Structures are given as C-alpha cells and as structure tokens.
C-alpha cells in the first residue's frame, strides 16, 4: 500500500517493508516481502529468512550496551543480522548491488568494517 501510494504521488524511488515491532528494521528471522518504486515502476520482491532460529527477544537495551556491541566488545547475533538484512535492502534499492546475495555480502562487509573506523574529531 505504501509503495503504491508513493508511485501515485510521483515518488521515483522508495521501498517499504514490515519492520520489527514498528521499527525501521527488517527482522532477519522471517522472510520479508518488500514493495517499492524504482525509477517510477512499482515492484515487489521476496527476501528469504536470513537468520534461522534465533530469538529477537531481549531485555531493555541501554545506550552503553549498544555502544559495546558497536565497538565489538559484546556480541548480539540477532542485532548483527538485523542491521545487515536491513542495510542489504537499502543497498539493492540504491543500485549498489544487483542481487540479494551481493547486497547481503556488502552489508556484512560494511558491518565488519565498522571496527576499523576511527571517530573523526
């Protein structure tokens, strides 16, 4: 519905998908149908499950915990896969990758590369 509305109002490029609990992230535990508009043309595409069997349930997540995950001091497999799966959709939509597999590979590379970046002052 969102993609069709975007097309009707003249949006040339956009993508919509069901997030996790209303958030703008793809749940890696389930398959995902995305709908969008690319160069003015409506499309739908099925993305398969990216993480089998892992629970997305967690307690309250603090900013300090998220920082430790970002810095590689803590592991959160669900969070890692959610970031990669969401970023892959964006990369494919932006034309950086031709297919889902290459989008997932590049998103994973970018996630891993975050540990090699230095904050800018």
ZAVEXMAR-223003 format. One record per atom (N, C-alpha, C): residue in one letter; z, y, x; chain; residue number from 0. Coordinates in steps of 0.2 Angstrom, whole numbers, always signed. Layout:
N
<node type="A" zz="Z" yy="Y" xx="X" mol="A" seq="NUM"/>
...
END
This chain:
121
<node type="X" zz="+0" yy="-6" xx="+4" mol="A" seq="0"/>
<node type="X" zz="+0" yy="+0" xx="+0" mol="A" seq="0"/>
<node type="X" zz="+0" yy="+6" xx="+4" mol="A" seq="0"/>
<node type="X" zz="+4" yy="+7" xx="+10" mol="A" seq="1"/>
<node type="X" zz="+4" yy="+12" xx="+14" mol="A" seq="1"/>
<node type="X" zz="-2" yy="+14" xx="+17" mol="A" seq="1"/>
<node type="X" zz="-5" yy="+8" xx="+20" mol="A" seq="2"/>
<node type="X" zz="-12" yy="+9" xx="+23" mol="A" seq="2"/>
<node type="X" zz="-17" yy="+11" xx="+19" mol="A" seq="2"/>
<node type="X" zz="-17" yy="+9" xx="+12" mol="A" seq="3"/>
<node type="X" zz="-22" yy="+11" xx="+8" mol="A" seq="3"/>
<node type="X" zz="-21" yy="+18" xx="+6" mol="A" seq="3"/>
<node type="X" zz="-15" yy="+20" xx="+5" mol="A" seq="4"/>
<node type="X" zz="-14" yy="+27" xx="+4" mol="A" seq="4"/>
<node type="X" zz="-16" yy="+32" xx="+9" mol="A" seq="4"/>
<node type="X" zz="-15" yy="+29" xx="+16" mol="A" seq="5"/>
<node type="X" zz="-17" yy="+33" xx="+21" mol="A" seq="5"/>
<node type="X" zz="-24" yy="+34" xx="+22" mol="A" seq="5"/>
<node type="X" zz="-28" yy="+29" xx="+20" mol="A" seq="6"/>
<node type="X" zz="-35" yy="+29" xx="+20" mol="A" seq="6"/>
<node type="X" zz="-38" yy="+34" xx="+15" mol="A" seq="6"/>
<node type="X" zz="-35" yy="+34" xx="+9" mol="A" seq="7"/>
<node type="X" zz="-37" yy="+38" xx="+3" mol="A" seq="7"/>
<node type="X" zz="-36" yy="+46" xx="+5" mol="A" seq="7"/>
<node type="X" zz="-31" yy="+47" xx="+9" mol="A" seq="8"/>
<node type="X" zz="-29" yy="+54" xx="+11" mol="A" seq="8"/>
<node type="X" zz="-33" yy="+56" xx="+17" mol="A" seq="8"/>
<node type="X" zz="-37" yy="+52" xx="+20" mol="A" seq="9"/>
<node type="X" zz="-41" yy="+53" xx="+26" mol="A" seq="9"/>
<node type="X" zz="-38" yy="+52" xx="+33" mol="A" seq="9"/>
<node type="X" zz="-32" yy="+48" xx="+33" mol="A" seq="10"/>
<node type="X" zz="-30" yy="+46" xx="+39" mol="A" seq="10"/>
<node type="X" zz="-35" yy="+42" xx="+43" mol="A" seq="10"/>
<node type="X" zz="-36" yy="+43" xx="+49" mol="A" seq="11"/>
<node type="X" zz="-41" yy="+39" xx="+53" mol="A" seq="11"/>
<node type="X" zz="-38" yy="+33" xx="+56" mol="A" seq="11"/>
<node type="X" zz="-32" yy="+33" xx="+58" mol="A" seq="12"/>
<node type="X" zz="-29" yy="+28" xx="+62" mol="A" seq="12"/>
<node type="X" zz="-21" yy="+28" xx="+60" mol="A" seq="12"/>
<node type="X" zz="-19" yy="+22" xx="+58" mol="A" seq="13"/>
<node type="X" zz="-12" yy="+21" xx="+56" mol="A" seq="13"/>
<node type="X" zz="-11" yy="+13" xx="+55" mol="A" seq="13"/>
<node type="X" zz="-5" yy="+11" xx="+56" mol="A" seq="14"/>
<node type="X" zz="-3" yy="+4" xx="+55" mol="A" seq="14"/>
<node type="X" zz="+4" yy="+4" xx="+51" mol="A" seq="14"/>
<node type="X" zz="+5" yy="-1" xx="+47" mol="A" seq="15"/>
<node type="X" zz="+11" yy="-2" xx="+43" mol="A" seq="15"/>
<node type="X" zz="+13" yy="-9" xx="+43" mol="A" seq="15"/>
<node type="X" zz="+19" yy="-11" xx="+44" mol="A" seq="16"/>
<node type="X" zz="+22" yy="-17" xx="+44" mol="A" seq="16"/>
<node type="X" zz="+29" yy="-17" xx="+41" mol="A" seq="16"/>
<node type="X" zz="+31" yy="-23" xx="+39" mol="A" seq="17"/>
<node type="X" zz="+38" yy="-24" xx="+36" mol="A" seq="17"/>
<node type="X" zz="+42" yy="-24" xx="+42" mol="A" seq="17"/>
<node type="X" zz="+47" yy="-19" xx="+42" mol="A" seq="18"/>
<node type="X" zz="+52" yy="-19" xx="+48" mol="A" seq="18"/>
<node type="X" zz="+58" yy="-24" xx="+47" mol="A" seq="18"/>
<node type="X" zz="+62" yy="-23" xx="+51" mol="A" seq="19"/>
<node type="X" zz="+69" yy="-27" xx="+51" mol="A" seq="19"/>
<node type="X" zz="+74" yy="-23" xx="+48" mol="A" seq="19"/>
<node type="X" zz="+76" yy="-24" xx="+42" mol="A" seq="20"/>
<node type="X" zz="+81" yy="-20" xx="+38" mol="A" seq="20"/>
<node type="X" zz="+79" yy="-13" xx="+38" mol="A" seq="20"/>
<node type="X" zz="+73" yy="-11" xx="+37" mol="A" seq="21"/>
<node type="X" zz="+71" yy="-4" xx="+36" mol="A" seq="21"/>
<node type="X" zz="+69" yy="+0" xx="+42" mol="A" seq="21"/>
<node type="X" zz="+70" yy="-4" xx="+48" mol="A" seq="22"/>
<node type="X" zz="+69" yy="+0" xx="+54" mol="A" seq="22"/>
<node type="X" zz="+62" yy="-1" xx="+56" mol="A" seq="22"/>
<node type="X" zz="+60" yy="+3" xx="+61" mol="A" seq="23"/>
<node type="X" zz="+53" yy="+3" xx="+63" mol="A" seq="23"/>
<node type="X" zz="+52" yy="-2" xx="+69" mol="A" seq="23"/>
<node type="X" zz="+54" yy="-8" xx="+67" mol="A" seq="24"/>
<node type="X" zz="+53" yy="-13" xx="+72" mol="A" seq="24"/>
<node type="X" zz="+50" yy="-20" xx="+69" mol="A" seq="24"/>
<node type="X" zz="+46" yy="-23" xx="+73" mol="A" seq="25"/>
<node type="X" zz="+44" yy="-30" xx="+70" mol="A" seq="25"/>
<node type="X" zz="+49" yy="-35" xx="+71" mol="A" seq="25"/>
<node type="X" zz="+51" yy="-39" xx="+66" mol="A" seq="26"/>
<node type="X" zz="+55" yy="-45" xx="+68" mol="A" seq="26"/>
<node type="X" zz="+51" yy="-50" xx="+71" mol="A" seq="26"/>
<node type="X" zz="+53" yy="-52" xx="+77" mol="A" seq="27"/>
<node type="X" zz="+50" yy="-57" xx="+81" mol="A" seq="27"/>
<node type="X" zz="+51" yy="-64" xx="+78" mol="A" seq="27"/>
<node type="X" zz="+56" yy="-65" xx="+73" mol="A" seq="28"/>
<node type="X" zz="+57" yy="-72" xx="+71" mol="A" seq="28"/>
<node type="X" zz="+53" yy="-74" xx="+65" mol="A" seq="28"/>
<node type="X" zz="+49" yy="-70" xx="+63" mol="A" seq="29"/>
<node type="X" zz="+44" yy="-72" xx="+57" mol="A" seq="29"/>
<node type="X" zz="+37" yy="-69" xx="+58" mol="A" seq="29"/>
<node type="X" zz="+32" yy="-72" xx="+55" mol="A" seq="30"/>
<node type="X" zz="+26" yy="-70" xx="+55" mol="A" seq="30"/>
<node type="X" zz="+26" yy="-63" xx="+52" mol="A" seq="30"/>
<node type="X" zz="+20" yy="-59" xx="+53" mol="A" seq="31"/>
<node type="X" zz="+20" yy="-52" xx="+51" mol="A" seq="31"/>
<node type="X" zz="+13" yy="-50" xx="+49" mol="A" seq="31"/>
<node type="X" zz="+12" yy="-48" xx="+43" mol="A" seq="32"/>
<node type="X" zz="+6" yy="-46" xx="+41" mol="A" seq="32"/>
<node type="X" zz="+6" yy="-38" xx="+42" mol="A" seq="32"/>
<node type="X" zz="+1" yy="-36" xx="+46" mol="A" seq="33"/>
<node type="X" zz="+1" yy="-28" xx="+47" mol="A" seq="33"/>
<node type="X" zz="-5" yy="-26" xx="+43" mol="A" seq="33"/>
<node type="X" zz="-5" yy="-20" xx="+40" mol="A" seq="34"/>
<node type="X" zz="-10" yy="-17" xx="+37" mol="A" seq="34"/>
<node type="X" zz="-11" yy="-10" xx="+40" mol="A" seq="34"/>
<node type="X" zz="-17" yy="-8" xx="+41" mol="A" seq="35"/>
<node type="X" zz="-19" yy="-2" xx="+44" mol="A" seq="35"/>
<node type="X" zz="-25" yy="+1" xx="+42" mol="A" seq="35"/>
<node type="X" zz="-27" yy="+7" xx="+46" mol="A" seq="36"/>
<node type="X" zz="-33" yy="+10" xx="+45" mol="A" seq="36"/>
<node type="X" zz="-35" yy="+11" xx="+53" mol="A" seq="36"/>
<node type="X" zz="-41" yy="+9" xx="+54" mol="A" seq="37"/>
<node type="X" zz="-43" yy="+10" xx="+61" mol="A" seq="37"/>
<node type="X" zz="-50" yy="+13" xx="+61" mol="A" seq="37"/>
<node type="X" zz="-51" yy="+19" xx="+64" mol="A" seq="38"/>
<node type="X" zz="-57" yy="+23" xx="+63" mol="A" seq="38"/>
<node type="X" zz="-59" yy="+24" xx="+56" mol="A" seq="38"/>
<node type="X" zz="-54" yy="+25" xx="+51" mol="A" seq="39"/>
<node type="X" zz="-56" yy="+26" xx="+44" mol="A" seq="39"/>
<node type="X" zz="-57" yy="+19" xx="+40" mol="A" seq="39"/>
<node type="X" zz="-57" yy="+14" xx="+43" mol="A" seq="40"/>
<node type="X" zz="-58" yy="+7" xx="+40" mol="A" seq="40"/>
<node type="X" zz="-51" yy="+3" xx="+39" mol="A" seq="40"/>
<node type="X" zz="-50" yy="+1" xx="+33" mol="A" seq="41"/>
<node type="X" zz="-44" yy="-2" xx="+31" mol="A" seq="41"/>
<node type="X" zz="-45" yy="-9" xx="+34" mol="A" seq="41"/>
<node type="X" zz="-39" yy="-12" xx="+37" mol="A" seq="42"/>
<node type="X" zz="-39" yy="-19" xx="+39" mol="A" seq="42"/>
<node type="X" zz="-32" yy="-22" xx="+38" mol="A" seq="42"/>
<node type="X" zz="-32" yy="-29" xx="+38" mol="A" seq="43"/>
<node type="X" zz="-26" yy="-32" xx="+38" mol="A" seq="43"/>
<node type="X" zz="-26" yy="-38" xx="+44" mol="A" seq="43"/>
<node type="X" zz="-20" yy="-39" xx="+47" mol="A" seq="44"/>
<node type="X" zz="-20" yy="-44" xx="+52" mol="A" seq="44"/>
<node type="X" zz="-14" yy="-48" xx="+52" mol="A" seq="44"/>
<node type="X" zz="-14" yy="-54" xx="+53" mol="A" seq="45"/>
<node type="X" zz="-8" yy="-58" xx="+53" mol="A" seq="45"/>
<node type="X" zz="-6" yy="-59" xx="+60" mol="A" seq="45"/>
<node type="X" zz="+1" yy="-58" xx="+62" mol="A" seq="46"/>
<node type="X" zz="+3" yy="-59" xx="+68" mol="A" seq="46"/>
<node type="X" zz="+8" yy="-65" xx="+68" mol="A" seq="46"/>
<node type="X" zz="+8" yy="-70" xx="+72" mol="A" seq="47"/>
<node type="X" zz="+12" yy="-76" xx="+71" mol="A" seq="47"/>
<node type="X" zz="+19" yy="-74" xx="+74" mol="A" seq="47"/>
<node type="X" zz="+24" yy="-79" xx="+72" mol="A" seq="48"/>
<node type="X" zz="+30" yy="-79" xx="+75" mol="A" seq="48"/>
<node type="X" zz="+30" yy="-78" xx="+82" mol="A" seq="48"/>
<node type="X" zz="+35" yy="-74" xx="+85" mol="A" seq="49"/>
<node type="X" zz="+35" yy="-73" xx="+92" mol="A" seq="49"/>
<node type="X" zz="+41" yy="-76" xx="+95" mol="A" seq="49"/>
<node type="X" zz="+46" yy="-77" xx="+91" mol="A" seq="50"/>
<node type="X" zz="+52" yy="-80" xx="+94" mol="A" seq="50"/>
<node type="X" zz="+55" yy="-85" xx="+89" mol="A" seq="50"/>
<node type="X" zz="+55" yy="-91" xx="+91" mol="A" seq="51"/>
<node type="X" zz="+57" yy="-97" xx="+86" mol="A" seq="51"/>
<node type="X" zz="+64" yy="-97" xx="+87" mol="A" seq="51"/>
<node type="X" zz="+68" yy="-98" xx="+81" mol="A" seq="52"/>
<node type="X" zz="+74" yy="-100" xx="+80" mol="A" seq="52"/>
<node type="X" zz="+80" yy="-95" xx="+82" mol="A" seq="52"/>
<node type="X" zz="+79" yy="-90" xx="+85" mol="A" seq="53"/>
<node type="X" zz="+84" yy="-85" xx="+87" mol="A" seq="53"/>
<node type="X" zz="+86" yy="-81" xx="+81" mol="A" seq="53"/>
<node type="X" zz="+93" yy="-80" xx="+81" mol="A" seq="54"/>
<node type="X" zz="+95" yy="-75" xx="+76" mol="A" seq="54"/>
<node type="X" zz="+95" yy="-68" xx="+78" mol="A" seq="54"/>
<node type="X" zz="+94" yy="-64" xx="+73" mol="A" seq="55"/>
<node type="X" zz="+94" yy="-57" xx="+75" mol="A" seq="55"/>
<node type="X" zz="+100" yy="-54" xx="+73" mol="A" seq="55"/>
<node type="X" zz="+105" yy="-58" xx="+70" mol="A" seq="56"/>
<node type="X" zz="+111" yy="-55" xx="+68" mol="A" seq="56"/>
<node type="X" zz="+116" yy="-53" xx="+75" mol="A" seq="56"/>
<node type="X" zz="+119" yy="-48" xx="+74" mol="A" seq="57"/>
<node type="X" zz="+123" yy="-46" xx="+79" mol="A" seq="57"/>
<node type="X" zz="+129" yy="-41" xx="+77" mol="A" seq="57"/>
<node type="X" zz="+134" yy="-40" xx="+81" mol="A" seq="58"/>
<node type="X" zz="+139" yy="-36" xx="+78" mol="A" seq="58"/>
<node type="X" zz="+137" yy="-29" xx="+79" mol="A" seq="58"/>
<node type="X" zz="+141" yy="-24" xx="+79" mol="A" seq="59"/>
<node type="X" zz="+139" yy="-17" xx="+80" mol="A" seq="59"/>
<node type="X" zz="+137" yy="-16" xx="+87" mol="A" seq="59"/>
<node type="X" zz="+132" yy="-13" xx="+88" mol="A" seq="60"/>
<node type="X" zz="+129" yy="-12" xx="+95" mol="A" seq="60"/>
<node type="X" zz="+130" yy="-5" xx="+96" mol="A" seq="60"/>
<node type="X" zz="+134" yy="-4" xx="+102" mol="A" seq="61"/>
<node type="X" zz="+136" yy="+3" xx="+104" mol="A" seq="61"/>
<node type="X" zz="+130" yy="+6" xx="+109" mol="A" seq="61"/>
<node type="X" zz="+130" yy="+12" xx="+110" mol="A" seq="62"/>
<node type="X" zz="+126" yy="+15" xx="+115" mol="A" seq="62"/>
<node type="X" zz="+127" yy="+12" xx="+122" mol="A" seq="62"/>
<node type="X" zz="+133" yy="+11" xx="+123" mol="A" seq="63"/>
<node type="X" zz="+135" yy="+8" xx="+130" mol="A" seq="63"/>
<node type="X" zz="+131" yy="+1" xx="+131" mol="A" seq="63"/>
<node type="X" zz="+132" yy="-3" xx="+126" mol="A" seq="64"/>
<node type="X" zz="+129" yy="-9" xx="+126" mol="A" seq="64"/>
<node type="X" zz="+121" yy="-9" xx="+127" mol="A" seq="64"/>
<node type="X" zz="+118" yy="-5" xx="+123" mol="A" seq="65"/>
<node type="X" zz="+111" yy="-4" xx="+123" mol="A" seq="65"/>
<node type="X" zz="+109" yy="-1" xx="+130" mol="A" seq="65"/>
<node type="X" zz="+113" yy="+3" xx="+133" mol="A" seq="66"/>
<node type="X" zz="+111" yy="+5" xx="+140" mol="A" seq="66"/>
<node type="X" zz="+112" yy="-1" xx="+145" mol="A" seq="66"/>
<node type="X" zz="+117" yy="-5" xx="+144" mol="A" seq="67"/>
<node type="X" zz="+117" yy="-11" xx="+149" mol="A" seq="67"/>
<node type="X" zz="+111" yy="-15" xx="+148" mol="A" seq="67"/>
<node type="X" zz="+109" yy="-16" xx="+142" mol="A" seq="68"/>
<node type="X" zz="+103" yy="-20" xx="+141" mol="A" seq="68"/>
<node type="X" zz="+97" yy="-17" xx="+144" mol="A" seq="68"/>
<node type="X" zz="+96" yy="-10" xx="+143" mol="A" seq="69"/>
<node type="X" zz="+90" yy="-7" xx="+146" mol="A" seq="69"/>
<node type="X" zz="+91" yy="-7" xx="+154" mol="A" seq="69"/>
<node type="X" zz="+96" yy="-7" xx="+156" mol="A" seq="70"/>
<node type="X" zz="+97" yy="-7" xx="+164" mol="A" seq="70"/>
<node type="X" zz="+97" yy="-14" xx="+167" mol="A" seq="70"/>
<node type="X" zz="+96" yy="-19" xx="+162" mol="A" seq="71"/>
<node type="X" zz="+96" yy="-26" xx="+164" mol="A" seq="71"/>
<node type="X" zz="+103" yy="-29" xx="+166" mol="A" seq="71"/>
<node type="X" zz="+108" yy="-26" xx="+164" mol="A" seq="72"/>
<node type="X" zz="+115" yy="-29" xx="+165" mol="A" seq="72"/>
<node type="X" zz="+117" yy="-33" xx="+160" mol="A" seq="72"/>
<node type="X" zz="+114" yy="-33" xx="+154" mol="A" seq="73"/>
<node type="X" zz="+115" yy="-38" xx="+149" mol="A" seq="73"/>
<node type="X" zz="+108" yy="-41" xx="+146" mol="A" seq="73"/>
<node type="X" zz="+109" yy="-47" xx="+144" mol="A" seq="74"/>
<node type="X" zz="+103" yy="-50" xx="+141" mol="A" seq="74"/>
<node type="X" zz="+103" yy="-50" xx="+133" mol="A" seq="74"/>
<node type="X" zz="+98" yy="-48" xx="+130" mol="A" seq="75"/>
<node type="X" zz="+98" yy="-49" xx="+122" mol="A" seq="75"/>
<node type="X" zz="+91" yy="-51" xx="+121" mol="A" seq="75"/>
<node type="X" zz="+90" yy="-58" xx="+120" mol="A" seq="76"/>
<node type="X" zz="+83" yy="-61" xx="+119" mol="A" seq="76"/>
<node type="X" zz="+80" yy="-58" xx="+113" mol="A" seq="76"/>
<node type="X" zz="+84" yy="-58" xx="+107" mol="A" seq="77"/>
<node type="X" zz="+81" yy="-55" xx="+101" mol="A" seq="77"/>
<node type="X" zz="+79" yy="-48" xx="+102" mol="A" seq="77"/>
<node type="X" zz="+83" yy="-44" xx="+105" mol="A" seq="78"/>
<node type="X" zz="+81" yy="-37" xx="+106" mol="A" seq="78"/>
<node type="X" zz="+75" yy="-36" xx="+110" mol="A" seq="78"/>
<node type="X" zz="+74" yy="-40" xx="+116" mol="A" seq="79"/>
<node type="X" zz="+69" yy="-40" xx="+120" mol="A" seq="79"/>
<node type="X" zz="+62" yy="-42" xx="+116" mol="A" seq="79"/>
<node type="X" zz="+63" yy="-47" xx="+113" mol="A" seq="80"/>
<node type="X" zz="+57" yy="-49" xx="+109" mol="A" seq="80"/>
<node type="X" zz="+55" yy="-45" xx="+103" mol="A" seq="80"/>
<node type="X" zz="+60" yy="-41" xx="+100" mol="A" seq="81"/>
<node type="X" zz="+58" yy="-36" xx="+95" mol="A" seq="81"/>
<node type="X" zz="+54" yy="-30" xx="+98" mol="A" seq="81"/>
<node type="X" zz="+57" yy="-28" xx="+104" mol="A" seq="82"/>
<node type="X" zz="+53" yy="-22" xx="+107" mol="A" seq="82"/>
<node type="X" zz="+46" yy="-24" xx="+109" mol="A" seq="82"/>
<node type="X" zz="+45" yy="-30" xx="+112" mol="A" seq="83"/>
<node type="X" zz="+39" yy="-32" xx="+114" mol="A" seq="83"/>
<node type="X" zz="+34" yy="-33" xx="+109" mol="A" seq="83"/>
<node type="X" zz="+36" yy="-37" xx="+103" mol="A" seq="84"/>
<node type="X" zz="+32" yy="-38" xx="+97" mol="A" seq="84"/>
<node type="X" zz="+30" yy="-32" xx="+94" mol="A" seq="84"/>
<node type="X" zz="+35" yy="-27" xx="+94" mol="A" seq="85"/>
<node type="X" zz="+33" yy="-20" xx="+90" mol="A" seq="85"/>
<node type="X" zz="+28" yy="-16" xx="+95" mol="A" seq="85"/>
<node type="X" zz="+29" yy="-16" xx="+101" mol="A" seq="86"/>
<node type="X" zz="+25" yy="-12" xx="+106" mol="A" seq="86"/>
<node type="X" zz="+18" yy="-15" xx="+106" mol="A" seq="86"/>
<node type="X" zz="+18" yy="-22" xx="+106" mol="A" seq="87"/>
<node type="X" zz="+11" yy="-25" xx="+106" mol="A" seq="87"/>
<node type="X" zz="+7" yy="-23" xx="+100" mol="A" seq="87"/>
<node type="X" zz="+10" yy="-22" xx="+94" mol="A" seq="88"/>
<node type="X" zz="+6" yy="-20" xx="+88" mol="A" seq="88"/>
<node type="X" zz="+3" yy="-13" xx="+90" mol="A" seq="88"/>
<node type="X" zz="+7" yy="-9" xx="+93" mol="A" seq="89"/>
<node type="X" zz="+5" yy="-2" xx="+94" mol="A" seq="89"/>
<node type="X" zz="+0" yy="-2" xx="+99" mol="A" seq="89"/>
<node type="X" zz="+0" yy="-6" xx="+105" mol="A" seq="90"/>
<node type="X" zz="-5" yy="-6" xx="+110" mol="A" seq="90"/>
<node type="X" zz="-11" yy="-8" xx="+107" mol="A" seq="90"/>
<node type="X" zz="-11" yy="-13" xx="+103" mol="A" seq="91"/>
<node type="X" zz="-18" yy="-16" xx="+100" mol="A" seq="91"/>
<node type="X" zz="-21" yy="-10" xx="+95" mol="A" seq="91"/>
<node type="X" zz="-16" yy="-7" xx="+91" mol="A" seq="92"/>
<node type="X" zz="-19" yy="-2" xx="+87" mol="A" seq="92"/>
<node type="X" zz="-22" yy="+4" xx="+91" mol="A" seq="92"/>
<node type="X" zz="-19" yy="+6" xx="+96" mol="A" seq="93"/>
<node type="X" zz="-21" yy="+11" xx="+100" mol="A" seq="93"/>
<node type="X" zz="-28" yy="+9" xx="+105" mol="A" seq="93"/>
<node type="X" zz="-30" yy="+3" xx="+104" mol="A" seq="94"/>
<node type="X" zz="-36" yy="+1" xx="+108" mol="A" seq="94"/>
<node type="X" zz="-34" yy="-1" xx="+115" mol="A" seq="94"/>
<node type="X" zz="-28" yy="-1" xx="+117" mol="A" seq="95"/>
<node type="X" zz="-26" yy="-3" xx="+124" mol="A" seq="95"/>
<node type="X" zz="-28" yy="-10" xx="+126" mol="A" seq="95"/>
<node type="X" zz="-28" yy="-14" xx="+120" mol="A" seq="96"/>
<node type="X" zz="-29" yy="-21" xx="+121" mol="A" seq="96"/>
<node type="X" zz="-33" yy="-24" xx="+116" mol="A" seq="96"/>
<node type="X" zz="-38" yy="-29" xx="+117" mol="A" seq="97"/>
<node type="X" zz="-42" yy="-31" xx="+112" mol="A" seq="97"/>
<node type="X" zz="-40" yy="-36" xx="+108" mol="A" seq="97"/>
<node type="X" zz="-34" yy="-40" xx="+110" mol="A" seq="98"/>
<node type="X" zz="-32" yy="-45" xx="+105" mol="A" seq="98"/>
<node type="X" zz="-24" yy="-46" xx="+106" mol="A" seq="98"/>
<node type="X" zz="-21" yy="-50" xx="+101" mol="A" seq="99"/>
<node type="X" zz="-14" yy="-50" xx="+101" mol="A" seq="99"/>
<node type="X" zz="-11" yy="-53" xx="+108" mol="A" seq="99"/>
<node type="X" zz="-14" yy="-58" xx="+111" mol="A" seq="100"/>
<node type="X" zz="-12" yy="-61" xx="+117" mol="A" seq="100"/>
<node type="X" zz="-11" yy="-56" xx="+122" mol="A" seq="100"/>
<node type="X" zz="-16" yy="-52" xx="+123" mol="A" seq="101"/>
<node type="X" zz="-16" yy="-47" xx="+129" mol="A" seq="101"/>
<node type="X" zz="-11" yy="-41" xx="+127" mol="A" seq="101"/>
<node type="X" zz="-11" yy="-40" xx="+121" mol="A" seq="102"/>
<node type="X" zz="-6" yy="-34" xx="+119" mol="A" seq="102"/>
<node type="X" zz="+1" yy="-37" xx="+120" mol="A" seq="102"/>
<node type="X" zz="+3" yy="-43" xx="+118" mol="A" seq="103"/>
<node type="X" zz="+9" yy="-46" xx="+120" mol="A" seq="103"/>
<node type="X" zz="+11" yy="-46" xx="+127" mol="A" seq="103"/>
<node type="X" zz="+6" yy="-48" xx="+131" mol="A" seq="104"/>
<node type="X" zz="+7" yy="-49" xx="+138" mol="A" seq="104"/>
<node type="X" zz="+8" yy="-42" xx="+141" mol="A" seq="104"/>
<node type="X" zz="+4" yy="-37" xx="+139" mol="A" seq="105"/>
<node type="X" zz="+5" yy="-30" xx="+142" mol="A" seq="105"/>
<node type="X" zz="+12" yy="-27" xx="+140" mol="A" seq="105"/>
<node type="X" zz="+14" yy="-28" xx="+134" mol="A" seq="106"/>
<node type="X" zz="+20" yy="-26" xx="+131" mol="A" seq="106"/>
<node type="X" zz="+26" yy="-29" xx="+135" mol="A" seq="106"/>
<node type="X" zz="+25" yy="-36" xx="+137" mol="A" seq="107"/>
<node type="X" zz="+30" yy="-39" xx="+141" mol="A" seq="107"/>
<node type="X" zz="+31" yy="-36" xx="+148" mol="A" seq="107"/>
<node type="X" zz="+25" yy="-35" xx="+151" mol="A" seq="108"/>
<node type="X" zz="+25" yy="-32" xx="+157" mol="A" seq="108"/>
<node type="X" zz="+28" yy="-25" xx="+157" mol="A" seq="108"/>
<node type="X" zz="+27" yy="-21" xx="+152" mol="A" seq="109"/>
<node type="X" zz="+30" yy="-14" xx="+152" mol="A" seq="109"/>
<node type="X" zz="+37" yy="-15" xx="+151" mol="A" seq="109"/>
<node type="X" zz="+40" yy="-20" xx="+147" mol="A" seq="110"/>
<node type="X" zz="+47" yy="-21" xx="+146" mol="A" seq="110"/>
<node type="X" zz="+50" yy="-23" xx="+153" mol="A" seq="110"/>
<node type="X" zz="+47" yy="-27" xx="+156" mol="A" seq="111"/>
<node type="X" zz="+50" yy="-29" xx="+163" mol="A" seq="111"/>
<node type="X" zz="+50" yy="-24" xx="+168" mol="A" seq="111"/>
<node type="X" zz="+45" yy="-19" xx="+168" mol="A" seq="112"/>
<node type="X" zz="+44" yy="-14" xx="+172" mol="A" seq="112"/>
<node type="X" zz="+49" yy="-8" xx="+171" mol="A" seq="112"/>
<node type="X" zz="+52" yy="-8" xx="+166" mol="A" seq="113"/>
<node type="X" zz="+57" yy="-3" xx="+165" mol="A" seq="113"/>
<node type="X" zz="+63" yy="-3" xx="+170" mol="A" seq="113"/>
<node type="X" zz="+64" yy="-9" xx="+173" mol="A" seq="114"/>
<node type="X" zz="+69" yy="-10" xx="+178" mol="A" seq="114"/>
<node type="X" zz="+67" yy="-7" xx="+184" mol="A" seq="114"/>
<node type="X" zz="+61" yy="-5" xx="+185" mol="A" seq="115"/>
<node type="X" zz="+58" yy="-2" xx="+192" mol="A" seq="115"/>
<node type="X" zz="+57" yy="+5" xx="+191" mol="A" seq="115"/>
<node type="X" zz="+59" yy="+8" xx="+185" mol="A" seq="116"/>
<node type="X" zz="+58" yy="+15" xx="+185" mol="A" seq="116"/>
<node type="X" zz="+64" yy="+19" xx="+186" mol="A" seq="116"/>
<node type="X" zz="+63" yy="+25" xx="+189" mol="A" seq="117"/>
<node type="X" zz="+69" yy="+29" xx="+191" mol="A" seq="117"/>
<node type="X" zz="+69" yy="+35" xx="+186" mol="A" seq="117"/>
<node type="X" zz="+75" yy="+37" xx="+184" mol="A" seq="118"/>
<node type="X" zz="+75" yy="+43" xx="+180" mol="A" seq="118"/>
<node type="X" zz="+73" yy="+49" xx="+183" mol="A" seq="118"/>
<node type="X" zz="+70" yy="+53" xx="+180" mol="A" seq="119"/>
<node type="X" zz="+67" yy="+60" xx="+183" mol="A" seq="119"/>
<node type="X" zz="+73" yy="+65" xx="+182" mol="A" seq="119"/>
<node type="X" zz="+74" yy="+69" xx="+187" mol="A" seq="120"/>
<node type="X" zz="+79" yy="+74" xx="+186" mol="A" seq="120"/>
<node type="X" zz="+76" yy="+81" xx="+184" mol="A" seq="120"/>
END
